Structures are given as C-alpha cells and as structure tokens.
Amino acid sequence: MKKFLNKFSDWPIPIKIVLSFAFVMFVGSLILAMPFSQLESSQATYFDHLFGSISMVAVTGLYTVPVAHTYNLFGQFVVLALIKLGGLGIITIVSALILQFGRQVSMKEEVTLQQALNRGDMMGFRSFLISVVKYTTVIEGIGAVLLSFYLIPSFGLRRGLFTSLFLAISAFNNAGFDNLGTTSLQQFVETPMVNIVIPTLIILGGIGFSVWFDVAKHFRSFVRVRSWIDFKGNYRRLKLHTRLVIKWSFWLIVSAMLIIILSEWTHTGTLGDLTTFGKFQATFFQAVTLRTAGFATIDLTQLHMFTIVVFTVFMFIGGSPGGTAGGAKTSTVALVVKLIGTEMKGLTNVNYKKRTLEMDIVKRALVIVVMFVLLNFIGLSLMTIFDEHIPLQYLFFESVSAFGTVGLSADLTPELSRYSQTVIMFSMFIGRLGPITIFTALSTRDRRQREITYATGSILIG
C-alpha cells in the first residue's frame, strides 16, 4: 500500500484528481448497496447505487431511484458525506485535516490542492484551505437552523432537524438531492423561508471560495459606505475575478428571472396558479437553481418549450470557478464572450475593466467551452440512439443538466434506458472534473519546450 501511495504521489496532477473522485464514487456505491444502508422496501440494483454515488460526488442531483424511497437514516448520512466530499473535493478535505493536525504538505501536494480548488495562487494556502472547510460548515449550519424554524413544525423535531441539515448541505454544495420524495421542493413553492434560504446557500456555494474571502477582506469598508460613490470606490478594490463573477452571476439571475416571468407568468401548471408573491418566489428560485443546484419548486415537465431551451443555455454556463457549482463556469464563458466582442471590433487585446487579460487564459477558456460543446454533442448523439422515442429537446435538457452537474430533469432520468443512464453517468463524471483536469493539464505543460515556428501559412475561413 505504501509503495502504491508513493507511486501515486508521482503521477500527474489531473490523474490524481480524477482517481480521487473515482475512488470515492466507487466506495460510496458499495456502501450504499449494503443492506444496512437501505430501506427494507428498496428495490434498487447496484447500477442504481453506482449512478446515485456518481451523481452525489459530482454534486449533480440526477437519480434513478429517489433517496427518500431507497435509503434509511444511515444511508442518507452516507449520501451527505458523498455530497460533502464531492462539493469541497476529496483532496481538499483530507489535506485540510492533515494541515489541522500539523503535518506539512509538500509542494506537489500543494499544487494538487491549488488545482482541485481552481485557485490561481498559493499565497496563504494553509489558512485558506482550513477556512474553506470551517466556513462552509458554519454556513451550512446556519442554513439548517433557519430551515428548521419551518420544517420542524411541519415534520416534527427529529425529521425536521435532519431534513433541514440535509437540504442545507445539499443546497450549499449545489447537489440538488433531497430526502422528501420525487418532486424536489415543489411542496414549498410558496414558502418564503425555503425560497430565501435555499437560493442563498446555492449562491454562496456556487460563487467560489476566492470570491468569498475577497469580499470578506473588504467587508468593513462596505459596511461603512455612506454614498454610491463610496460603494463604487470600495467595489473597485475587489479583485478583477471577483468583480467579473459577481457581475455575471447577478445579471444571469436577473435575466433568467425576466425570461421566466415573460414566458411562464400566466402559464397554468407552472406559475399561472400561484399568487403574485408566489410567482416571484418561484421565479427567483428557478433562476438561482440554474446555477447548477438541481432543486425545483415547479414541475419542469409543464414548462413551455421556449423556457426549456433557455434553461438549457443557462445550465450550460453554470456557476463560478473554485466553488461547489459545475458547468462551463461564468468567468470561462465571460472570457469567450469578451474574445468574440474583441474580434468583432477588430481589436488585438481582450480587455476588461481597463485591464488587458492574458491571451493564454483566454485561449484556455475557449478550449474548455469548445470541449464542453463537443462532449455535450457526443452525449446527446448517443442518447438519441439509445432512446430515440424521447423528444430531442428533453434529451438535450438532460444531457446538458448532466454535463453541467445541474441535476434538473423533466422527470426523465428514471425512464431512460440503462445505456442512456450510463451515458449520463459518464457525463456527470466528466462534467464535474472536466474543467479542472483540462485547465490543470494546460497549466502544467512543460513551458520549457522550445516553440517551433515555421513559415507563415494561410487558410480561408467563413
């Protein structure tokens, strides 16, 4: 075992990350498949447990059998453990514990952690890592306490407390799993406590750890703000990445809300039967959950086709780097959009907020987006072969939901063939690890190799 661990430490960083996640997924499926993890009425097969374990560690939320109808209390604790490991990263949690007990982390291990967290530098890494684990636990705890004020009167003390904890952890980690049944959070569509706490946890988890600490660093300055000019001045002191992520996250949520209101406001079956306040609650909740959270308070099978298409686009974008969300990532897509704008204007450099962005970073962003598009196309193509009787738009919705580790589904996942469900499993795995491993592989290339330059050539395009 020691020999294997020594050899493992010498492997490339992307392989370490992939194998760590794959190992936990496999072990999780074995534990969930044990009789002591399941209800006596469970009819789940090992395939169902493997699918669920991958979805949990990939913090997606898709399932072939619902958690509430399959796993007992112990099994649901295992589900939470897998979600936590997937959300924060196995390497991150283990290394945080090692650091807490005083063991030094090697430079190789530190680089691995840096890439697992999508962190751009290693300054103050020890305190950063421990703070991530501590503050996520505190935030999840606060979320659970707030939810319990509503859920305990509804479900009783024991079930209310555990359900509050389950939903808080699942929401913060953008996992989308619940222990209530098969209709996600539809029973809470007009419950203010749930419609405020769950989206807040989703946003905090998906916006990225680096953004947290950057905002926290300037928090006192924001508290003392007395005018709009003061606010703008303090806002400009935030890192460029932080400002980009906040801006894109805000406008993605606002634009999603506007589209949902325009397309679903009077639509019976979604928003049409709700009160005005209930419509705004449902609209806000759905707009936030598209950031790869996977919860839903309305029946997605009743959405207009236009809304389904728009939801698919937002799911593809996903959350932000260095957090618990999936997808191509807000900043990645933002850089590609900036690149397109630069080309259309005939400019040479990609600029943002009076800063010229490194072209190497922009090219990596373009590679990730193109890879995501190609992988989605491959997954969708395979699913159309295996389940050609299912309308294409729903297969597309399911495919993007899996690759983006979103977890939203128009009640389709359990109805797919085992072949398509296998495609979904690979999609969730690749979607969770794809951007990390691609970015890491590109970042750790041997820069010392001499660039080979040939005579200039020209190819016609367009």
C-alpha positions in Angstrom: 0.0 0.0 0.0 2.8 2.4 0.9 4.5 1.6 -2.4 1.3 2.4 -4.3 0.9 5.7 -2.4 4.5 6.7 -3.2 3.9 5.9 -6.9 0.5 7.8 -6.8 2.3 10.9 -5.5 4.4 11.0 -8.6 1.5 10.8 -11.0 0.3 13.9 -13.0 -2.0 16.2 -11.0 -5.0 15.7 -13.3 -4.8 12.0 -12.9 -4.6 12.4 -9.1 -7.8 14.5 -9.1 -9.7 12.1 -11.4 -8.7 8.9 -9.5 -9.5 10.5 -6.1 -13.0 11.3 -7.2 -13.5 7.9 -9.0 -12.3 6.0 -5.9 -14.8 7.8 -3.6 -17.6 7.2 -6.1 -16.9 3.5 -6.2 -16.5 3.1 -2.5 -19.7 5.2 -2.0 -21.7 2.9 -4.3 -20.5 -0.2 -2.4 -21.6 1.3 1.0 -25.0 2.4 -0.5 -25.5 -1.1 -1.9 -25.2 -2.7 1.5 -28.5 -3.8 3.2 -27.7 -1.7 6.3 -27.9 1.5 4.1 -31.2 0.7 2.5 -34.9 0.6 3.5 -36.4 -2.8 3.6 -38.7 -1.8 0.8 -35.8 -0.8 -1.5 -35.8 -2.4 -5.0 -32.6 -0.6 -6.1 -29.9 -2.5 -8.0 -26.2 -2.0 -7.8 -26.4 0.1 -11.0 -28.8 2.4 -9.2 -26.4 2.8 -6.3 -23.5 3.4 -8.6 -25.5 6.0 -10.6 -26.5 7.7 -7.4 -23.0 7.7 -5.9 -21.5 9.3 -9.1 -24.3 11.9 -9.0 -23.7 12.7 -5.4 -19.9 13.0 -5.6 -20.4 15.0 -8.9 -22.9 17.1 -6.9 -25.4 16.8 -9.7 -28.8 15.6 -8.3 -29.9 13.2 -11.0 -31.1 9.8 -9.8 -32.6 6.6 -11.0 -34.2 5.9 -7.6 -35.1 8.6 -5.1 -33.2 9.0 -1.9 -36.3 9.1 0.3 -37.6 5.8 -1.0 -34.3 3.9 -1.1 -32.0 4.8 1.9 -32.5 4.7 5.6 -31.1 7.2 8.1 -27.6 5.7 7.9 -27.8 5.6 4.1 -28.8 9.2 4.0 -25.9 10.2 6.1 -23.7 8.4 3.6 -25.4 10.5 0.9 -24.5 13.7 2.8 -20.9 12.5 3.2 -20.6 11.9 -0.5 -22.1 15.3 -1.3 -19.6 17.0 1.0 -16.7 15.1 -0.5 -17.8 16.0 -4.0 -18.6 19.6 -3.2 -15.3 20.5 -1.5 -13.2 17.9 -3.2 -11.7 14.8 -1.6 -8.2 16.1 -1.8 -9.2 19.4 -0.2 -10.9 17.9 2.8 -8.2 15.3 3.5 -5.5 17.9 3.2 -7.3 20.3 5.4 -7.4 17.6 8.1 -3.7 16.9 7.6 -2.9 20.6 7.9 -5.1 20.9 11.0 -3.0 18.2 12.8 0.2 19.9 11.8 1.6 17.7 9.0 3.5 19.7 6.3 2.1 19.5 2.8 4.7 19.0 0.0 4.9 21.4 -2.9 3.5 18.7 -5.2 0.5 18.2 -2.8 0.0 22.0 -2.6 -0.1 22.3 -6.4 -2.7 19.5 -6.5 -4.8 21.3 -3.9 -4.5 24.5 -5.8 -5.8 22.9 -9.0 -8.6 21.0 -7.1 -9.8 24.3 -5.7 -9.2 26.2 -9.0 -7.1 28.7 -7.0 -4.7 30.8 -9.0 -2.0 31.2 -6.4 -0.7 29.5 -3.3 -0.3 32.6 -1.0 -1.6 31.8 2.5 -2.8 28.4 1.2 -2.8 26.7 4.6 -5.2 29.3 6.2 -7.2 29.5 3.0 -7.8 25.7 3.0 -8.8 25.4 6.6 -11.0 28.5 6.4 -12.9 27.0 3.4 -13.8 23.8 5.4 -14.6 25.8 8.6 -16.8 28.5 7.0 -18.7 26.0 4.7 -19.6 24.0 7.9 -20.7 27.2 9.6 -22.8 28.4 6.7 -24.4 25.0 6.2 -25.2 25.0 10.0 -26.8 28.5 9.9 -28.8 27.4 6.8 -30.0 24.3 8.6 -31.1 26.3 11.7 -33.1 28.7 9.6 -34.8 26.0 7.7 -35.6 24.1 10.9 -37.9 27.0 12.0 -40.3 26.0 9.2 -39.5 22.3 8.8 -39.7 21.2 12.5 -43.3 22.4 12.9 -44.1 20.7 9.6 -42.3 17.3 10.1 -41.7 17.1 13.8 -38.4 17.5 15.7 -36.3 14.6 14.5 -37.3 14.5 10.9 -37.5 18.3 10.7 -34.0 18.8 12.0 -32.4 16.1 9.8 -34.3 17.3 6.7 -33.1 20.9 7.4 -29.5 19.7 7.7 -29.8 17.5 4.5 -31.3 20.3 2.4 -28.8 22.9 3.7 -25.7 20.7 2.9 -27.2 19.7 -0.5 -28.1 23.3 -1.4 -24.7 24.8 -0.4 -22.9 22.1 -2.4 -25.2 22.7 -5.4 -26.1 19.0 -5.2 -29.9 19.1 -5.8 -30.6 16.0 -3.7 -33.5 16.0 -1.2 -34.9 13.3 1.2 -38.5 14.2 0.6 -39.7 12.2 -2.4 -39.8 12.5 -6.2 -41.0 16.1 -6.6 -38.0 18.0 -5.4 -39.1 21.1 -3.4 -42.4 21.7 -5.2 -44.4 21.5 -1.9 -42.5 24.6 -0.8 -43.2 26.7 -3.9 -44.9 29.5 -1.8 -42.8 29.1 1.4 -40.7 32.2 2.0 -38.2 30.6 4.4 -37.3 27.9 1.9 -37.3 30.2 -1.1 -34.9 32.6 0.6 -32.5 30.2 2.5 -32.0 27.6 -0.2 -31.2 30.1 -3.0 -28.9 32.0 -0.7 -27.0 28.8 0.1 -26.8 27.9 -3.6 -25.3 31.3 -4.4 -22.8 31.2 -1.6 -21.7 27.7 -2.6 -21.5 28.4 -6.3 -19.9 31.8 -6.4 -16.4 30.5 -5.4 -14.3 30.4 -2.3 -11.8 33.1 -3.6 -14.7 35.5 -4.1 -15.9 34.9 -0.5 -12.6 35.8 1.0 -12.0 38.8 -1.3 -15.4 40.3 -0.3 -14.8 39.4 3.4 -11.5 41.3 3.3 -13.3 44.5 2.3 -16.5 43.8 4.2 -15.9 46.5 6.8 -15.3 49.1 4.1 -18.7 48.2 2.5 -20.5 48.4 5.9 -19.2 52.0 6.3 -20.4 53.1 2.9 -22.4 56.3 3.0 -22.9 57.1 -0.7 -23.0 55.4 -4.1 -19.5 57.0 -4.8 -18.1 55.3 -1.7 -19.6 52.0 -2.8 -18.1 52.2 -6.3 -14.7 53.0 -4.8 -14.8 50.0 -2.5 -16.1 47.8 -5.3 -13.1 48.7 -7.5 -10.8 47.5 -4.8 -12.1 43.9 -5.2 -10.0 41.6 -7.4 -10.8 41.6 -11.2 -12.0 38.0 -10.9 -14.3 38.8 -8.0 -15.9 41.7 -9.9 -16.4 39.6 -13.1 -18.0 36.7 -11.2 -20.4 39.0 -9.1 -21.4 40.9 -12.2 -22.1 37.9 -14.4 -23.8 36.0 -11.6 -26.1 38.9 -10.9 -27.1 39.5 -14.5 -27.5 35.8 -15.2 -30.0 35.5 -12.3 -31.8 38.8 -13.3 -32.1 37.8 -17.0 -33.3 34.3 -16.1 -36.0 35.8 -13.9 -37.1 38.2 -16.6 -37.3 35.3 -19.2 -39.3 33.1 -16.8 -41.7 35.9 -16.0 -42.3 36.7 -19.6 -42.8 33.0 -20.7 -44.5 31.4 -17.7 -46.3 34.2 -15.7 -49.8 33.1 -16.8 -49.0 29.5 -17.8 -51.2 27.1 -15.9 -49.1 24.3 -14.4 -46.0 26.4 -13.6 -46.6 30.0 -12.4 -50.2 30.6 -13.5 -51.9 29.1 -10.5 -49.7 30.9 -7.9 -50.3 34.1 -6.1 -48.3 37.2 -7.3 -45.9 36.8 -4.4 -45.7 33.1 -5.0 -44.8 33.7 -8.7 -41.9 36.0 -7.7 -40.7 33.4 -5.2 -40.8 30.6 -7.8 -39.2 32.8 -10.4 -36.3 33.7 -8.2 -35.8 30.1 -7.0 -35.7 28.7 -10.6 -33.4 31.5 -11.8 -30.9 30.7 -9.0 -31.1 26.9 -9.2 -30.0 27.1 -12.9 -26.6 28.0 -11.4 -26.2 24.1 -11.2 -28.1 23.5 -8.0 -30.7 21.0 -9.3 -33.7 21.8 -7.0 -37.0 22.8 -8.4 -40.2 24.3 -6.9 -42.3 23.9 -10.1 -43.0 21.0 -12.4 -40.4 21.2 -15.2 -42.4 18.9 -17.4 -45.0 21.7 -17.7 -42.6 24.4 -19.0 -43.1 26.0 -22.4 -40.6 24.7 -24.9 -39.0 28.1 -25.2 -38.3 28.1 -21.4 -36.8 24.6 -21.7 -34.4 25.9 -24.3 -33.4 28.9 -22.3 -32.9 26.8 -19.2 -30.6 24.6 -21.2 -28.4 27.6 -22.1 -28.2 28.8 -18.5 -27.4 25.3 -17.2 -24.5 25.1 -19.7 -22.9 28.3 -18.2 -23.2 27.0 -14.7 -21.6 28.5 -11.6 -18.2 30.1 -10.8 -14.7 28.6 -10.5 -13.4 27.5 -7.2 -16.8 26.8 -5.6 -19.2 23.9 -5.5 -21.0 24.6 -8.7 -20.5 22.9 -12.1 -20.9 23.9 -15.7 -18.5 25.6 -18.1 -18.3 28.4 -15.4 -19.4 32.0 -15.5 -15.9 33.5 -15.9 -14.9 31.0 -18.6 -17.9 31.9 -20.7 -17.4 35.6 -20.0 -13.9 35.4 -21.4 -15.1 33.7 -24.5 -17.8 36.4 -25.0 -15.1 39.0 -24.5 -13.0 37.3 -27.1 -15.9 37.3 -29.6 -16.5 41.0 -28.9 -12.8 41.8 -29.4 -12.8 40.0 -32.7 -15.9 41.8 -33.9 -14.5 45.2 -33.0 -11.2 44.3 -34.8 -9.1 44.8 -31.6 -6.0 42.9 -30.7 -6.2 42.6 -26.9 -9.1 41.2 -24.8 -9.7 44.0 -22.2 -11.9 44.1 -19.1 -12.2 47.0 -16.6 -9.2 48.7 -18.1 -7.1 45.6 -17.8 -5.7 43.6 -20.6 -6.3 39.9 -20.0 -3.6 37.3 -20.6 -4.2 35.7 -24.0 -3.1 32.3 -22.6 -6.0 32.4 -20.1 -8.5 33.4 -22.8 -7.3 30.5 -25.0 -7.8 28.1 -22.2 -11.3 29.4 -21.6 -12.1 28.9 -25.3 -10.7 25.3 -25.1 -13.0 24.5 -22.1 -16.1 25.9 -23.8 -15.4 24.1 -27.1 -14.7 20.9 -25.2 -18.0 21.2 -23.3 -19.9 21.8 -26.5 -18.3 18.8 -28.2 -18.8 16.5 -25.2 -22.5 17.6 -24.9 -23.0 16.8 -28.6 -21.4 13.3 -28.2 -23.5 12.5 -25.2 -26.7 13.8 -26.8 -26.0 11.8 -30.0 -25.5 8.6 -28.0 -28.8 9.1 -26.1 -30.7 9.7 -29.3 -29.5 6.3 -30.5 -30.5 4.5 -27.2 -33.8 6.4 -26.6 -34.9 7.7 -30.0 -38.6 7.7 -29.0 -37.9 10.5 -26.5 -38.3 14.1 -27.9 -34.9 15.6 -28.7 -35.4 18.7 -26.6 -35.8 16.7 -23.4 -32.8 14.6 -24.2 -30.8 17.8 -24.8 -32.0 19.2 -21.5 -31.0 16.0 -19.7 -27.6 15.9 -21.4 -26.7 19.5 -20.5 -28.0 19.0 -17.0 -25.6 16.1 -16.5 -22.6 17.7 -18.1 -23.2 20.9 -16.2 -23.8 18.9 -13.0 -27.0 20.8 -12.6 -29.4 17.9 -11.7 -32.6 19.4 -13.2 -34.7 16.9 -15.1 -38.1 16.8 -16.6 -38.8 13.5 -14.7 -36.8 11.7 -17.4 -33.8 10.1 -15.8 -35.5 7.0 -14.3 -37.3 6.4 -17.6 -34.1 6.3 -19.7 -32.6 3.0 -20.9 -29.6 1.7 -19.0 -27.5 2.7 -21.9 -28.5 6.3 -21.8 -28.2 6.3 -18.0 -24.6 5.0 -18.5 -24.0 8.0 -20.8 -25.4 10.3 -18.1 -23.0 8.8 -15.5 -20.0 9.5 -17.7 -21.4 12.9 -18.4 -21.7 13.8 -14.7 -18.2 12.5 -14.0 -16.7 14.4 -16.9 -18.7 17.5 -16.2 -17.6 17.6 -12.6 -13.9 17.0 -13.4 -13.6 18.2 -17.0 -12.8 21.9 -16.5 -10.5 21.2 -13.6 -8.5 18.5 -15.4 -8.4 20.3 -18.7 -7.3 23.6 -17.0 -4.7 21.7 -14.9 -3.3 19.8 -17.9 -3.0 23.1 -19.8 -1.4 24.8 -16.8 1.2 22.1 -16.1 2.5 21.8 -19.6 6.3 21.9 -20.0 6.8 25.6 -20.8 10.5 25.0 -21.2 9.9 23.2 -24.5 11.0 25.5 -27.4 8.3 26.9 -29.6 8.7 25.6 -33.1 8.0 28.3 -35.7 7.6 27.6 -39.4 6.9 29.8 -42.5 3.6 31.6 -42.2 0.6 29.8 -43.8 -2.9 31.0 -44.6 -6.3 29.2 -44.5 -9.6 30.6 -45.7 -12.4 30.6 -43.1 -16.0 31.8 -43.1 
